[in-house]
Structure formats: C-alpha cells, structure tokens
Amino acid sequence: MTKTYWKNADELVAAPAEIATASADATLGASVAPKPRGDEFGPEVARAIADLRARHGHANASCESEGNTPAELDRLRDDLRAAVPGLNRRGFMQISGAAAVFALAACGKKHPDTLVPWAQQPEGTTLGNAVYYSTTLRDSGQPVGVVVKTYDGRPIKIEGNIDHPLSRGRCDTQTQAALLNLYDPDRLQDGPHQREGESFKPISWDELDAAVGGALKAGNVGLLTGAIDGPAAKRLLLDLAAAFPKRFMHAAFSAFPRVGEAQARKLAFGDASLPVYRADLAEVMVSFGDFLGSGTTGLAEQIEFGDLRRLKTSSAGADRGDAKRGGCGQVIAFEPTMSQLGTVADVRVRVAAEQLAVAAWGVAGAVAKQLGIDLPASAAKALDAKLELKPIDGPHADAGQSSPLAFAASRLLAAKQAGKHSLVWAGGASQQGEDSVSLHLAVAFLNATLGNEGVTVVSSGDAGPIADTGAAAELLKACADGQVDVLIVAGANPAYAWPACVAALKKVKTLVVLADRIDETAALAGFVAPTLHGLESWGDAEARPGMYSLQQPCIPPLWDCRAAEESLMAFAVAAGAAAFAREKTPANPTWISVVARKPLWQAAAHGVASWQEMVRATWIDAVKKGSGSAADDRSFWNAALSRGVVLAASAGAKAQDGEADTKAKSPAKPFRYTGEMSLPAAPAGLRLVLSASRTMRDGANLNNPWLQEMPDPVSKITWDTYLAMSPMDAHDQGIRSNDVVTLTVAGAAGFAVPVHVQEGQHPGTLELFLGWGRDQDRAGKVADICPLHDGFRINGFALTAQRPLPLALEATIAKTGKTYELANVQGHDYMEGRPVALDEILSIRDREVEEAEQWKNGTDGKAGGDISMYGTHHAYPGHKWGMAVDMNTCIGCNACVVACHAENNVPVVGRDEVRKGRVMHWIRIDRYYSGTFDRDARGPIAVREKQAQALLDVEVVNQPVMCQQCENAPCEPVCPANATMHNNEGISLQVYNRCVGTRYCANNCPYKVRRFNWYQYSQYRAGPVDAGKPLTRIVTNLRTSGATSSQSELSHAPLEMMLNPEVTVRHRGVMEKCNFCIQRTRTIRDIEHGQNRRIKDGEVKTACAQTCPTKALVFGDLNDPDSEVVIMSKRTGTAYKLLDKELNTRPSVSYLKRVRNRPATADELGAAAEPAEGQAAGKSGEG
Amino acid sequence: MSTIGNDPATAAAPELTAAKITDDIIAPLFKFPPLAWWGAFLTAAGLTGALFLAFALHCVEGIGIFGINSPVGWGNYIVTYVFWIGIAVAGTLVSSILFLFRQRWRNAINRSTEAMTVFAISVAGLFPALHTGRPWVDYWLMPYPNDLELWPQFKSPIIWDVFAITGYATTSVIFFYLGLIPDLATIRDRAKNPIQKMVYGALAMGWKGTASDWRHYERAYAQFAWIATPLVLGMHSTIATLLAVGDVPGWHATIFPPYFVSGAIFGGLAMALVLLVPLRSAFKFEQYITIDHLERLAKIMLTCGLIVTYVYICEFFTAWYSESPYERGQFLWYRPFGAHAWAWMTMITCNVIIPQFLWIRSVRRNIAALVVIALAVNVGMWFERFVIGCLSLEADHLPANWGYYSFSSWDWFILAGSFGMFFTMFLGFIRVGPMISIAEIKSILLQPQRTHASHPSDSNRGVTEIHPDA
C-alpha cells in the first residue's frame, strides 16, 4: 500500500504509473485507473476547511490551494489583524493558550492514508468475502481432497472437501498444517541454486535448465519421486520415459515403503499391487499394528475407522433418546507398543514385535480349524510356538475363549457367519521387511479365508498408485553401482529417510533435487530447483481407483519457485526432447510472485509446455472418458475445478456416512501360497521397535510449529521425541520418565535420548519414533530449535542401514544420570476415581441404561431436567449452540486442535512455555488410562512392581475438551471488568479488549479451557526461546538485538498472511478461549436475514466439528429438536455433562460414553447385576 | 481492666519523667542515622528497586516472566499480597480492637504496629494492581464515568476486593496520621532545625494541646477505632471470600472469613514481634516496650494459632465427610502427599507445631525464642497462603489439567522486593516519626501508681491530664 499525505494529492495525479504498480502488487494484478485526489474536494468542502482554519488562526497559504479566493483570504487576514492590534494581557494569554493547545493538537500522527480500491473487481470476488477453492493436497504421499478458504488471495484455512468420498468434508492434521508450510519463511525463496564447493550459489532458471539439460543429453537418467497416482502425473512420467528411451528409470520413494506387504501379496495371490483397506465395511477388525498412525494410512482410513466405531442405531430413527441401540464394530489390536489404535481398541493384546506373526498364524489356525481348512504346512509350526498372552477376562473363559487368539478367531468367524465382513490388517514402519512377510501372509490368508478379499481389502492391480514397494531401493542400488548418470529427486528425501543411501547418491554424476528447501538430499545435489507448495501449483491424483481429484493453485507463488513438473519438462526441453517443447511466446501478463515481488518463471516464455495445460488436457481426455461424463470439455473442466473431484462410474457409488456399499470392489482371490516361510525367532533382551511418529509422520513437516506443538495422541508429549519404555523395564532398571539414557543399537553409535515410561508397552520393547532429528539447517529454524536445545538429534532412520526396517533391533540402554523435561501437555494420566471420562461395556449397557432411566437426573422428572433450585436464568430465543462429543469414536488424532489453530489464529507458544503449562490450544484431547497410579510411587519394591504390572494392560479413554459454554459459567461472574459474558445463543463470550487479565476466570473454570496470553505469543513464530530463563534471555537479547525479544524469535513475513481476518489477534495479557467459532455462527445472520429461513442442521459448524475425521464432535442448535446434536445429547444413560452434577455449570457440551465392545469381566458383571450401592447413593445425592 | 493498676505492662519505672519519655522517644529523629541503619535502609531500597525492575519487565515483556501458568493462574503476587494484608490486619487489631477493649498496654506498641499496618497495606495494595496481564488498564476495575457507560462487574469478588482494600487503606492511613498529630506537635516544639520545624509544624496542623484539641482528638480517635474494627474484619473476610466464591476445591469453603482473619492476626503479630524486638534494643526502648508486652502478643498469637489449627482440621474433616472425590483429592491426597507436600509440611510445622512452645511461660518471656517462633510463623503463614492459593489450583477437578507451580527468577525479585519495600518505608519512618506514641505512653506510665482497682473512667481521662510538651 502506498502511504501519502493528502497535501500531496497533486503529486499523486502527477505520477499515475507509480500508483498503478503499487496497487497491482497489492491486488494481484488488478489494474487501477488512478483518480485525481483533488477532485474529491468540492469548493464547499474546501471553504469549510478554510473557515475552520481561519477560526483557529491558521489562515495560511495552503487555504488558497484548496479553493479560497484571494479576496476571501484578504478578508480573513483583515479580521485577524482587527483582532490583534489592541493586544492586552488577557488577549495575549488567550492567544498563547490557544497556540499551545493547537501546537499540541498537531503532535498527533494522524496522516490519512490513501486507499486505492479495485477499479475492476476480480471475477468472483467480493471484498471481505472468502473465496473457496477445491483442490488436493498430499499427506505423506496420500492425496486428500480439500477446500481452501482464501481471503484477498491468501489461503487462510484448509478444510476437507465435502464432495470427495474420501474426505467427506473432514481433514487430518498434516493436511491442515500444510497451510503453515505454504507461508514457511524457511522455504527457498530466491530461485535455483548450483553447488559451489560446500555451499550453493544462486543461478538463473535458464542457467539451471541449460546445465541440467546438458547433463541429460547422454547417459542414464534416474527419477526418484514420491508416490504418483494422478493421471496427468502418470502421463508426464510416460512422456519423460519416451523422451529418454531406454535410459530412463523411475521409482517412487517413501519413508515408509510397503515392501513386506507387497511381497506377501505376490506370494499369496500373485499380485504385488497394494490393496486399499476399508474398515467401514467391516464389523470386526483385527489389527497387527497401528492402523491409525502407522504412516502408511491416512485420513481416509481414519474416517472409515470412525464408521466402524460409531454406535449403530438399531433401526432408522429409533435413536431419539431411545435407550436400546445396536452395537458398534469391534477392534482387536495385537501390538508390542501402545499405539493410537491401541488406545481405541476394544481388546488390546500385548505381543512382542517378533511374535506378531506367530499370533497372526495362531488366529489363522483357529479360524482354519473351525472352517475345516488346512493351513500352509510351513505356517502350522507357528501353532506350536508358545505365546504367553494375557488371557481375556470374563465368563466365556469357560467356553475356551480366554485365549486372545481364540477370541479373535471366534469374533472373525461370528462376523462371517452373520454374513458380515471383517478386516485383518498388519502394517507399520517396521513391519514391512523380510521378517514381516510371514505376518502379512497370515493377514492375507485370514482375509482370503474370511471372504474379505475384494470387499474390505480391495486391490486395484496396475490401476493403483505407483508407490514404493521396493523399486526405490533398486534405483538407488543402480546409483551405487554407478549406472545412473543423472538422478533427479523430486518430492522425496532419501538422504534423511534412508541415510545409508547417501553413498549411492554421491556416486551420481549429476544430482538434481527439486525441493522447497535445501533438505538432506538437496544438500548433496549439484543443482537445487525450488518447488512450489501444493497450494501454489497444479496437479492431480487418483486417490483410489476411479476417484480423480484435481489440484489447482489457490495463490500465485510467493517466491521465485517453479512447479516440479515444469522443471522436469524444462530440463527435458533443454536436453532436446521435442515432446515438451512449445513455441516461445512472451509471458502475458507478467505475473509477479506475491512476496518475492519478482516476475514468475512461465513455461510459455521459455518454450516449454505448460503443466497446467497438460493437466487440463489429460483430464479432458482421460478423466472425462473414465467418468463417463457427457458434458462438453469446458463445462467438464469447470465442474472439475469447482468440485475438485470427479468420480468414475465404477467408483461413483455413494460412500456417505453409514451408507456403506458392501458390494465387492474387486474379485475375491484364493490364497495360494504353500511354500516355506520363516517365522521370526522369539526375542531376548531389550528390543527396539521403530515406528512412524504420530505427529510428524515422515519428518517432512518437522519445521511446522503447529505440528510440533500438537501433542502426541498417546503420550501427549510435544516438541520432542523420546524413547518409549515399558513400565516393567523401567521398574527393573530404575528408570523414570524424563531420565536421559544412552541408547545403543548393535552396529550403531549410542546416543542420548529422554525416556517416557509408556503405559501398555510390552515388557522388553522399546519404541523410538521416526520423523525426528533432521540435520541442522535442513528442515528449517523451527525444527532446529528442538535438537539443538539440549543436544538431542534423534533420527531413528539412522539406526540401521536396513530398508525396509526390521521388526525390531537389539538394543541396550544405560542411564546417564541426567534428566530432560519432555514438554507434556497433560498433567495427570489417571482419573483417580473421578467420574470424568466415563465408559461402559456394550454387552451390559442396556441394563445400565434401564437403571439410568430409573434415576432421572432432574427434580422435574425429566431426563436432563433442571436440578438447580434457582431455575434457569437465561433465555435462548433463537439458537442455542451446543456440541456432542462421542468419546467412542474419538481416535485422539488432534485434527480438531490444528483446525482450531488455523481458524482462530491460536498462537504457538514453544517448548518452554508448554513445559510451564501455557499451551494455548482452545481444544485439547485428554487421554486417561484406567486405574490409578502415582508416577513417583514410593514404597516396597513388591508394591511398585505390582503397580508396574497393572500398567501393562491399561484401557484408554480419549476425551476432547473445549469450552463447555456453561449456562452457569463459573468464569463469568468473577470477571471484574465484564470482559466475559453470556450471549443469548448460549455462548460464553470473551471480550478481548475489555480484559484486564486478572485470570480469575481461568482459575475458576473447572475445565481449565481458558488460555492466557502470558507473552505476546502472536509475535513469535514458535514461542519465546528460553522463556524459562527470562533473565538470561532478556539480557542476551538486549545485548544482541537491543530489544528484549530476539529478532530471531519473532514472527517472519509472510506468516502474517495466514491469519484469519475474521478473528482478532490477541494481545499480551488477555484471556482467550473457545467461543464455538463465533465468527462462523455469526455468518448465519446473513443466511437467515437474507434468505428469510432458519438454517438447516449442519449448515454451520465449528472448525473442530467440521474437520473431525471420525465425527466424534457434532455441533448444532440445541433449540432444534431434530438436530443431530440434540439427538446425540439425549441418549439416555450414555450422554452426560462433564462436572455438571457436581458444580451445576450446565454445559452446552454433552459427552457420549466410550463403549467397550468386549466381554464384561466378572467384576463388571457383578456391579451391573446389583445396582451399585455407590452409584445409587451418588445419584440420589445428585437429585 | 480493673486490674490495670497491677498490670506490669503498664507500670512505669520510677525514674521516668514526662521529659525523659519525650527525649527518649524522639532522640532518633535528631541524630544522624548510624551506619547499621544506612546498611539496612539501602539494602531494603535496593530490593524495592528489584521489585519495580521486575514489574517494569512484566510490563515490557509480559507477565510470562513469572512462574504462574495454567492451571495456577495466581501465584507469588497474590500469595504475597494476602500475606501482607494479613500483616496489616494485626496492626489494626492492636491500634483499634485492643483500644476499644481498653487494653491500655497496647499504647506502648500501637504506633509501631500502626506503622506496620500502613506500610504493609501499601505493599499489599500494590500487588493486585501489579498482577494483572495489562496493569496499564487497571483503572477499569474502578467505577469511573466513561463514555462507554461501562461499570465494573459488581458480582465479581475482585471488585469487592478493590473496594475493601481501598477503603481499608484510606482508613488506616487517616487513623495513623490522626494518632500522630499530638506527637508531631511535640517534635515541632523540640525541633531546632528550621526545616524540621517547618515540616513537623505543617504536619501537626496547628496542634496546640488545648483541652478543646484533646477533646476533639479523643473523640475522633475513638470513632476511627470504631470504624476501623469492623472494616478490618470485613476487609479480610472479603479477601477470604475472593477465594471462597471460586469453585476450586480448597477455596470453596464457608469457613474462610474467620479462618483468614485469625490467620492474619496470627501472622501479623508474629511480624510485629519481629519488628519490635530489634526496635526496642536499637532505640533503647526496653523501658517502654517491656517483655510483658511481648508476652501478651505471644499469647494472642498462640490463640490465633490454635484457631488456625482448628480450621486445618476442620477442612480435612469436611473434605473427608463430603465424599466428594475432588475435595478428598485436594485435602486427603494432594496436600499431604502430592508434589508440593513439602510446602504443606512447612505450613503445618510452622503454624501448628512450633507455636505450641508458647504454652511455656519461659519461652514466652525469652526474646530469642520469641523471635525464632515469630519468624517461623511468618514463614508458615506465607506458605499457608501458598498452599491455599496454589496447591488448590494445581490439583483441581480434571486430573488432565493438573499442574505444578514454581518460582521463576523474577518471582524472587517480587517476593524479596515486597519485603524491601516494606522495610524501606518502615526504616524510613523510624527516622522521622516517633515509634512510640508519646502522648499515649505517658497516659499509662505517668499515672500515679495504683495498688487498688480504680475506676476505668479515671484512667481514661488520665491522658488529658498530661501535657504532651512537658
């Protein structure tokens, strides 16, 4: 924006070109006809100004230029002179007093800015209204259909695409956080680079293309990319292969390759293509690994898992307050570590990593025995292996089902006999090696035997994505053998995810890396070409066969970067490939990158085919044909751009919530492997399992502060990784959480790592997370904050040269005597007998519901009625917003947390502040383990050992907690400044600019959902560094930068562009909290007043409810009796309100109990049979 | 009262004359202060500087420089605030409650405890204003006319607190100044230095010591005592209510008002002992502030300590009897066994166990023992506020939110600075004001020694018979 004082209006008129340029930058190319500013002042206005000035003794020359005639001025002067001559003392005092006042008045800096509006409004844009784009982003290689909300050309929020059958309007953590990656100041900004000694020097795009093109002219060419599935991307690949005939080799690289799975399927079915697993079509799921956080599963699997978990209604519509309902899917998890799936499983069975295959074949044997089928001979020996599994408690121990293996088999068979399907799944970062093939064979056997193949396990054959099933290793081996002359790496970082391949990469003569920063691989390269972010570029994807989704830019490139695809095409053109060459045409108009203010590289100006055109052409050609669309090309393309997704007829079946199509998607295949298989040996000593980080996945997003501050779904630790250890091992070795140990793996140097004692971890199993420990300067400044801070740089990938990773590594640990405080957001992990996050057993819940009905919780005899002796105070004549939280489907993924970050401009506070308990998340997910435990338990060893034993088989509840919007909010009456108050839609408001910051509201909030701005967090990119040592920090900063806050800590451009303009950025010293996204509920006024109708249920949603992959959060109007939220909130005996009965806070949020679909234990049966004394007493007390 | 003539605390040594009393008491005002005083004063002033440095940084950087967090939104500032308020309460007890109960021995110590009140309330009154996130808008807590027609929210106990503190501080200052007027006139008449003469003269407001002056003075003094007594009890009850209104387990208890008042007197008298003992030895006031005075303070202290002990037991019983898992969790588990159990143990040791030695007469009359016990009680009472304020917040309803509060380095500046500020004012005052009320001490020391009970109205009238300028 140009800043001009109005007295310079004439200069503006004189320099129209300058305005045009400046406004063009600001408005992305909209041209503006400058308007002479002087015209705005008519003679009347000018005269009025002059009069005013004259009255104030300011009759000066400038009045003349604003329309006063000389005669008028003379008269003014005469008047003034007439007043002055007989100046007596009093007159002098008057005038000097006035002079002093006006002199002071002139001190203010009130220079009017010149606002230049759009002369021509861009198409489809209304100032102040958001524009939404449907596009596609990738989370660890998997496409996610999204809708991007933009304001004035700036993307500010990523949401799920409601039209995409795999997104259904929901979104996951990584994809939402991609927004922050777009504005990441650490991206490469200044064009391509060439290696010069140990560092890089910037070169021009033409120089880059010439150099790489020259190298490509001869020799073997390798291309290493991420997974490729889009039709246009596949076509580009074919064209490239054709451009370099017989010397082109492509492989997809993934940090978590699915090699073992592919090999097993090849052996079992003769088809190595990777299948899709559909939990939503299954009644029973048996999992050998973390289905939810494995790194190879993503949003689609989470959504479908939610469908499996959700309580089903016994008949349509019968759920309105109905007591008796149908069941829900059952999840049986076999796992060595406590995984995200383990926290939501109904039955969780601890098994050592090496014995997963034995367990799987054990289940297979039990199933086969029942069905009268023979196991493969080599697998039968698995049945001989002794597995010491904790028996399942309950009365059917008599029926011979106390063994978890027999139990799982019986559940799977029961589903089959009922004509339903089940799903057996194995996976995870370390379950893809040679030693896992037998496990995947067992899974394939079970799925084939149970008839799941083709329904819940859908193989797409060659139509599937080009994923990493081992080809990347072959390509890199070719590099190591010196067979590759030019290797182009695009969208992959093998040097980080497989450090052993660095030698191979160094052997390549010309290594070209297309990346958005100088990452570990790019650091080895001869040339680095900066790539665009997914929100800046074109592309496409075929998420599952027939589900085509389109990627379109939502913002012009911020920096001087180029789409990877266009780089590949430009290289090919420079190498003489005619296929991509186009006639050179001057770029018109000249697009300027938004932040870098540099002209963008445009294919047409360089004689290269446009990637955008290629995508369009492919879609109009292939996708249109595949979808069977009859529309003309232009309409088809516009519809595709608008919806973001096109479904082929084969995939077009409705996959909406609860309307699962259980028809077989691919032909069922018989299991036909009869050969030998090796079952891993039983473990001895400590074994280290490497898992994908549940927050960081493959580590590409390590520079993302939202994800750094997002708590791990299981441990609730932020900003660091750790070594997870079994309570038994910790007890044996005298190690506690936060102790630093030296971890030594055979064949690798030991390194220091802090320990987290993880409930539920199998004894003898250590777990380390992959995706952390990026090299210095490679991921970015935020990622560098972590390891440098205390000397930890924990890259699990570097522990072994094997790829894929083995099931487990032999490891030893030694105490160092040091401790390191892991930043954990949760204060205490056990409910200590408090009725906080409740659960119930499915098989006996009906009885409990009947009891609950007898104990109406209100004095007025109606369930949910008024228990207050004072009655209600508030009337809610229009809407009353509320939420229902289904703890049964919550998988603890934190998608809601990230959605809230983006929607509400929630700042990141950094590790030190998290340690202090100052995390700002407006919504959090509390995770409770069953039982009670004092971490620092002292006492006899036997007692502690018993406690450690008890912690091995804990059950877990996830409880999302946001502001409960209490009707009797404890926070409201205690505010002395009236800064928090209740509105007539049931929302407890926080008025930021009225807040003094006494913090009584936060103290008095029993849910502790109020968040305080202890520092000016919005100013910092990742919180104040060393906030825990203010003295040191401030003194250092004062010395180095002259300010108390170091410049290096402060937020960098262009991060401000990400802020949601609908939401205030909060100041230091004020309280803030969830307000049910009031900016969203306010928008309904436009709908209701403009269209004269009441909004429909689901038309407005909070960011968290909108994004929740498993629909655990449901938002709506409590005044609408038919809304989903009311129906859920009224589920007798299942819905309850947190702390309401204790404190009479009357929250607007209802919680639905976690339902455990497992046999009731003898204790639970006994408790249910006789209406528990305590329960009855408690309930009468409540009434 | 009828035994006043036999009261050793009001018995004068035979050599005391009115002139000697005046000379003794105002001697320090006309001497250049000794090095020890300078050392103490400058140390205290330096700590005051540290307090304001910390506060300045709080304004520049954010209140995050302190250790408070979520869930413990109130920490050092509020704990120390309640601590100093408690100290102030004890001063008012001596100056007005004991006055109304005709406890005339309090004449020997009321000046120093009143000074203690005024300075403690100055420190305390500052802290709630400092502890906000945006101290520069604290005036929003006052009802002032503004164009938004916004009032503070009168439902908020913080607003009650604002009124209680400002009302109490105003009354205390006026009461203190009123009591000083006859003595200021005395100093004015003794002063040789013209500047001193002028300043004390102005402050004495033309006091002539006439019967009319005395009549008005006496009446005003008694009326202020009547105002101050309910005010101080109400004020500290309001502070207690500030917490009791909250729903935090550990705060939400109806016993809080008497609990806080007795605790305040308990800790305040301990502070008075800590101040009086060095004062009387430094200024050679042993004849005026005798061991009997100290013993009486110790007795009141013991009484209040027992009330506090009773409340501790009561809280535990209530928590157990309530069967509320939240109350039980706080009292039966977190306080004695949780992460801050050491703070709770310190509180119990200092407030419950150590004061029991005051049952022994020889301990009560042993100055060293009294100082040790008083110091312990001061520590214990600070920790009592810490336990109530912070431990309750550390482990409230939802276990997932439990947290831990610890000091940052700047918190130490605030805590030490509060003592610095108090002692800067107190040490400054002992050089410019008479630390014993000259007029009032004469009223009890210079009466004819009585061996039999006399009419209380006689002794009351006694003050008018002694000319303060004698």
Interface residues (C-beta under 8 A of the other chain):
Chain A: Q826 G827 H828 D829 Y830 M831 E832 G833 R834 P835 V836 E913 K916 G917 R918 V919 R924 D926 R927 Y928 D936 Q959 V961 P970 P973 V974 C975 P976 A977 N978 R994 C995 V996 G997 T998 R999 Y1000 A1002 N1003 N1004 P1006 Y1007 K1008 R1010 R1011 F1012 N1013 W1014 Y1015 Q1016 P1024 A1027 G1028 K1029 P1030 L1031 I1034 T1044 S1045 H1067 R1068 G1069 V1070 M1071 L1138 L1139 E1142 L1143
Chain B: L57 V60 E61 G62 I63 G64 I65 G67 I68 N69 S70 P71 V72 G73 W74 H131 T132 G133 R134 V137 D138 W140 L141 L150 W151 P152 Q153 K155 S156 P157 I158 I159 V162 V245 G246 D247 V248 S324 P325 Y326 G329 W333 A339 L393 A395 D396 H397 L398 P399 A400 N401 W402 G403 Y404 S408 S409 W410
